[in-house]
Amino acid sequence: MLISEIRSAVESGQTQVIVTTHSPYLLDQLTLSHLVLVERDPKSGAPTFKRPAEDKALVEWAKKFAPGALYSMGTLSKRGEDGLTPAEP
């Protein structure tokens, strides 16, 4: 499978791979620690980068749902009341 080949290349320490997708099926082959989310700041339009594995609420969600399901539910990019942090599970 393509994902296992990419993972092997990255884990060898010899390369870095950047993949962009909206596919929940592809995301389900990964863990939160493999993901970096890129979104636009709603006020400035500047890109923001976020590692879901560093977000306690998302880590809790990931105990019940795979990354593809979290994406499909809108939880990976769902914002809390302050517009910056994910809502609580």
C-alpha positions as semicolon CSV with decimal commas, in nm:
position;residue;x (nm);y (nm);z (nm)
1;M;0,000;0,000;0,000
2;L;0,119;0,351;-0,076
3;I;0,086;0,471;0,283
4;S;0,312;0,194;0,414
5;E;0,576;0,286;0,154
6;I;0,558;0,652;0,250
7;R;0,573;0,565;0,621
8;S;0,881;0,344;0,563
9;A;1,058;0,622;0,374
10;V;0,986;0,876;0,647
11;E;1,077;0,643;0,935
12;S;1,411;0,567;0,772
13;G;1,503;0,929;0,846
14;Q;1,619;0,987;0,492
15;T;1,324;1,187;0,364
16;Q;1,024;1,399;0,450
17;V;0,690;1,366;0,273
18;I;0,417;1,627;0,257
19;V;0,076;1,506;0,145
20;T;-0,239;1,710;0,121
21;T;-0,577;1,540;0,129
22;H;-0,943;1,573;0,213
23;S;-0,983;1,195;0,203
24;P;-1,108;1,046;0,530
25;Y;-0,995;0,705;0,401
26;L;-0,635;0,823;0,370
27;L;-0,649;0,995;0,708
28;D;-0,769;0,671;0,867
29;Q;-0,433;0,515;0,775
30;L;-0,256;0,767;0,999
31;T;-0,254;0,868;1,363
32;L;-0,293;1,220;1,499
33;S;0,084;1,231;1,552
34;H;0,134;1,206;1,175
35;L;-0,085;1,507;1,098
36;V;-0,024;1,880;1,067
37;L;-0,337;2,077;0,985
38;V;-0,315;2,394;0,779
39;E;-0,603;2,638;0,800
40;R;-0,653;3,005;0,723
41;D;-0,691;3,250;1,007
42;P;-1,045;3,389;0,967
43;K;-0,935;3,745;1,043
44;S;-0,602;3,781;0,863
45;G;-0,627;3,505;0,605
46;A;-0,276;3,392;0,702
47;P;-0,213;3,017;0,716
48;T;-0,199;2,858;1,059
49;F;-0,037;2,523;1,136
50;K;-0,161;2,291;1,408
51;R;-0,055;1,946;1,529
52;P;-0,370;1,765;1,643
53;A;-0,166;1,533;1,869
54;E;-0,081;1,837;2,085
55;D;-0,447;1,917;2,147
56;K;-0,585;1,742;2,457
57;A;-0,947;1,756;2,338
58;L;-0,860;1,600;2,001
59;V;-0,654;1,329;2,169
60;E;-0,963;1,241;2,374
61;W;-1,180;1,234;2,060
62;A;-0,919;1,011;1,891
63;K;-0,970;0,745;2,157
64;K;-1,315;0,686;2,006
65;F;-1,273;0,791;1,642
66;A;-1,007;0,754;1,371
67;P;-0,864;1,070;1,211
68;G;-1,081;1,027;0,900
69;A;-1,395;1,014;1,112
70;L;-1,280;1,319;1,308
71;Y;-1,228;1,503;0,980
72;S;-1,568;1,395;0,844
73;M;-1,737;1,510;1,166
74;G;-1,561;1,847;1,144
75;T;-1,385;1,786;1,474
76;L;-1,029;1,828;1,345
77;S;-1,098;2,187;1,244
78;K;-1,391;2,267;1,469
79;R;-1,329;2,584;1,668
80;G;-1,429;2,656;2,023
81;E;-1,598;2,973;2,140
82;D;-1,274;3,172;2,125
83;G;-1,237;3,081;1,755
84;L;-0,896;2,929;1,814
85;T;-0,928;2,608;2,013
86;P;-1,130;2,296;1,935
87;A;-1,456;2,246;2,116
88;E;-1,457;1,993;2,398
89;P;-1,564;1,637;2,309
